[in-house]
Amino acid sequence: MESVEDRLAKAVQALESTRAAVADAEQRLREASVTVTSKDRSVEVTVGAQGDLRALRFQDGRYRSMAPAQLSAVLMETIGQARARMARQVVDTYRPISESVPRLPGMPGAEIDWDRLFGSDTDEDGSAARKKQSSRLRDEIVEDQAQP
């Protein structure tokens, strides 16, 4: 049977290993970004690990001939896709760390439900984010059209 001191030493070692892995993951994500180009190749967006918009580029002059609502829809869809890819990258970065931590029986909340935490934000096609934002976008378009 293992002594209390040995179990404690292993627990401290596991904690330090987890702490180092989290610090490494945080560093990698601080520098991480995802760039997505719209389906029509008119817009390119780059987002950071927290979903922050870091760059927005118009690839050609096509955006000039787009209706405002169409340009807004392309932007929202592309930003949603970039954020979904980044959310998936964040989950993929932290999941191995959380799975390596020993489970504590009887300790509620010790396990991380990544799908519940990030929800639909990790949909690769951005469809859930697009659905949420498209209704908001329609409201904004209607409001803009109603103004004289």
Protein Blocks (a to p, Z undefined) as FASTA:
>chain_A
ZZfklmmmmmmmmmmmmmmmmmmmmmmmmmgccddddfklpaccdddfkopafbdcdfbl
mlmmpcfklmmmmmmmmmmmmmmmmmmmmmmmmmmmmmmpccdehiahkaccfklmnmmm
lgmnlmmmmmmmmmmmmmmmmmmmmpZZ
